[in-house]
Amino acid sequence: MDQLGRTFVLFLHQIAVGGMVALLLIPSEAISRQFYRICGLILLAIEGLALWRSMGQGGLVLWLSVLFAALLLAFTVTWFLPGSPGAGVLHRLAILAGLVLLVFDVLRYPIPAAGSLGVIMGTTNALTSALILGMALIGLLLGHRYLNEPHLPVRLIKRVSDVFCMVILLQGALPALFTLLVYGFGPGSGEWVRLLGEHWVLLVSRMFVGIGASLVVALVILNCLRLPNVQAATGFYYVAVITVFLGEFLGRYLLVSASLPF
């Protein structure tokens, strides 16, 4: 599989896992079952595409992806059954399997310039990336749900939006933190600087679109919800999905092609 193909698979894994984590912020008793059905089907389709693209590669990551997809399928099916038996347990098991998948997925892309810190950097970056992607997608789907269920409390989408904004800030701070760690404890600060200089266009694009633009949109969403105007916030979530998805894809490409966990 080429670099773009591996980037695409890593990107899809993170959307699916992050989406499942984001659903934890929305209590099942506060919203209709139809919302969980739709979210489950969309996340299952995303992970299914990643699994299909990974076929033929083999290895532990493939089997972890199969396990995550199977649990995601079981979770989705339960919402079509009366009483949704075991939905909560399956939800948490799927998240656990997904987190393990992300960790082993990242281990395939070592960060030589960071030495032993590379595993921590890659894992932290993968988790924050998954959260940003998941929050953006679930925020958009939740905003649409207000059209069918106008009685839903605004606090639901406000909670997702607050976490979305905080995770963007965290992701934006990681490059500076990682650079300080490499200079202080890493074995390859010179190599790190070389990589930053060599890929500066992608780095600037990733930070400008994925962090800067996404943060602006997240703040606009929060302002809309203070009014409150859920319909306007949902419209801005469309923009957020575009900026976040583009930015995180560039970030995954930097990891795969240049061993930079940005």
C-alpha positions in Angstrom: 0.0 0.0 0.0 1.4 3.5 -0.9 1.7 6.4 1.5 -1.7 7.9 0.5 -3.4 4.6 1.0 -1.9 4.1 4.4 -2.8 7.7 5.3 -6.4 7.1 4.2 -6.7 3.9 6.3 -5.2 5.6 9.4 -7.5 8.5 8.9 -10.7 6.4 8.6 -9.8 4.4 11.7 -9.5 7.6 13.7 -12.9 8.9 12.5 -14.6 5.7 13.5 -13.0 5.4 16.9 -13.4 9.1 17.7 -17.0 9.0 16.7 -17.7 6.2 19.2 -15.9 8.2 21.9 -18.0 11.3 21.1 -21.2 9.3 21.5 -20.4 8.9 25.2 -21.3 12.6 25.6 -24.9 12.0 24.5 -27.0 10.0 27.0 -29.1 7.4 25.2 -32.1 8.4 27.3 -31.9 12.0 26.2 -32.3 11.3 22.4 -34.2 8.9 20.2 -32.9 5.5 19.2 -32.9 6.6 15.6 -29.9 8.9 16.3 -27.8 6.0 17.5 -28.8 3.9 14.6 -27.7 6.5 12.1 -24.4 7.2 13.8 -23.7 3.5 14.1 -24.4 2.8 10.5 -22.2 5.8 9.4 -19.3 4.8 11.6 -19.7 1.2 10.5 -19.5 2.2 6.9 -16.3 4.3 7.6 -14.6 1.4 9.4 -15.8 -1.0 6.8 -14.1 1.1 4.1 -10.9 1.1 6.1 -11.1 -2.7 6.6 -11.7 -3.2 2.8 -8.8 -1.0 2.0 -6.6 -2.9 4.4 -7.4 -6.4 3.0 -4.4 -8.3 1.8 -2.0 -6.4 4.2 -2.3 -8.9 7.1 -0.8 -8.4 10.5 -2.2 -7.6 13.9 -3.7 -4.2 12.9 -5.9 -6.0 10.4 -7.3 -8.4 13.0 -7.8 -5.5 15.5 -9.7 -3.7 12.8 -11.9 -6.8 12.2 -12.6 -7.0 15.9 -13.4 -3.3 16.2 -15.7 -3.5 13.1 -17.5 -6.6 14.6 -18.1 -4.8 17.9 -19.3 -1.8 16.0 -21.7 -3.9 14.0 -23.0 -5.6 17.1 -23.5 -2.1 18.7 -25.4 -0.8 15.7 -27.6 -3.9 15.5 -28.6 -3.6 19.1 -30.3 -0.3 18.4 -32.6 -2.0 16.0 -33.7 -4.5 18.7 -36.4 -3.8 21.3 -34.7 -2.5 24.5 -31.2 -2.4 22.9 -29.9 -5.2 25.0 -26.2 -4.8 25.9 -25.8 -1.5 23.9 -23.8 0.1 26.7 -21.4 -2.8 27.2 -20.9 -3.1 23.4 -20.3 0.6 23.2 -17.5 0.5 25.7 -16.0 -2.7 24.3 -15.9 -1.2 20.8 -14.2 1.9 22.2 -11.6 -0.2 24.0 -10.9 -2.3 20.9 -10.7 0.9 18.8 -8.2 2.5 21.2 -6.0 -0.6 21.0 -6.3 -0.5 17.2 -5.1 3.2 17.2 -2.1 2.4 19.4 -0.9 -0.5 17.3 -1.7 1.5 14.1 0.6 4.3 15.2 3.3 1.8 16.3 3.8 1.0 12.6 5.1 4.6 12.1 8.1 5.1 14.4 9.5 8.6 15.0 13.3 8.1 15.0 14.1 11.8 15.9 12.1 11.4 19.2 13.6 8.1 20.3 11.6 6.3 22.9 9.4 9.4 23.3 8.1 8.7 19.8 5.5 6.1 21.0 4.0 8.6 23.5 4.0 11.4 20.9 2.4 9.2 18.2 -0.2 7.8 20.6 -1.2 11.2 22.0 -1.5 12.7 18.6 -3.6 9.8 17.3 -6.0 10.1 20.3 -6.5 13.8 20.0 -6.9 13.5 16.2 -9.5 10.8 16.7 -11.4 13.0 19.2 -11.4 16.0 16.9 -12.6 14.0 13.9 -15.3 12.2 16.0 -16.5 15.4 17.7 -16.9 17.2 14.3 -18.8 14.4 12.7 -21.1 13.6 15.7 -21.7 17.3 16.3 -22.9 17.6 12.7 -25.2 14.6 13.0 -26.5 15.8 16.4 -27.3 19.2 15.0 -29.3 17.6 12.2 -31.2 15.6 14.8 -32.6 18.9 16.3 -34.6 19.3 13.0 -36.5 16.1 13.8 -36.5 16.5 17.5 -36.8 20.3 18.2 -37.5 19.5 21.9 -33.9 18.2 22.5 -32.1 20.3 25.1 -29.4 22.6 23.8 -27.0 21.3 26.4 -26.4 18.1 24.4 -24.8 19.9 21.4 -23.3 22.5 23.7 -21.4 19.7 25.5 -20.1 18.2 22.3 -19.1 21.7 21.1 -17.2 22.5 24.3 -15.2 19.3 24.1 -14.6 19.9 20.4 -13.1 23.3 21.0 -10.9 22.1 23.9 -9.5 19.2 21.9 -8.6 21.6 19.0 -6.7 23.7 21.5 -4.9 20.6 22.8 -4.0 19.4 19.3 -2.7 22.9 18.4 -0.4 22.9 21.4 1.1 19.4 20.7 3.6 20.4 17.9 5.2 23.0 20.2 5.3 20.5 23.1 6.7 17.7 21.0 9.4 20.0 19.6 10.4 21.0 23.2 10.5 17.3 24.2 12.7 16.4 21.2 15.1 19.3 22.0 15.2 18.3 25.7 15.2 14.6 25.6 15.2 13.3 22.0 18.3 11.9 20.3 17.7 13.6 17.0 16.9 17.3 17.3 18.9 18.1 14.2 16.9 15.5 12.2 13.7 17.0 13.6 14.6 20.5 12.4 15.5 19.1 9.0 12.1 17.4 8.7 10.3 20.6 9.8 12.2 22.6 7.2 11.7 20.0 4.5 7.9 19.7 5.0 7.2 23.3 6.1 4.5 23.8 3.4 2.5 20.8 4.6 3.1 21.8 8.2 1.8 25.4 7.7 -1.2 24.1 5.7 -2.0 21.6 8.4 -1.8 24.1 11.2 -3.6 26.9 9.4 -6.5 24.8 8.1 -6.8 22.0 10.7 -6.1 24.0 13.8 -6.5 27.7 13.1 -9.5 27.6 10.8 -11.2 24.8 12.9 -10.7 26.8 16.1 -12.3 29.9 14.6 -15.3 27.8 13.4 -15.6 26.1 16.8 -15.7 29.5 18.5 -18.4 30.6 16.1 -20.4 27.4 16.9 -20.2 28.1 20.6 -21.3 31.7 20.0 -24.3 30.5 18.0 -25.3 28.1 20.8 -25.2 31.0 23.4 -28.1 32.6 21.6 -29.1 29.7 21.2 -29.3 29.0 17.5 -28.8 25.3 16.9 -29.6 25.6 13.2 -26.8 28.2 12.6 -24.4 26.0 14.7 -25.2 23.0 12.5 -24.4 25.0 9.4 -21.0 25.9 10.8 -20.5 22.2 11.7 -20.4 21.6 7.9 -17.5 24.0 7.7 -15.9 22.4 10.7 -16.0 18.9 9.2 -14.3 20.2 6.1 -11.5 22.0 7.9 -11.0 19.3 10.5 -11.0 16.4 8.0 -8.6 18.2 5.7 -6.3 19.2 8.5 -6.2 15.8 10.1 -5.6 14.1 6.8 -2.6 16.3 6.3 -1.5 15.4 9.8 -1.8 11.7 9.1 0.2 12.1 5.9 3.0 13.9 7.7 3.2 11.0 10.1 3.2 8.3 7.4 5.5 10.1 5.0 7.8 12.2 7.3 7.6 10.6 10.7 6.2 13.9 12.2 3.3 13.4 14.7 1.5 16.6 13.8 
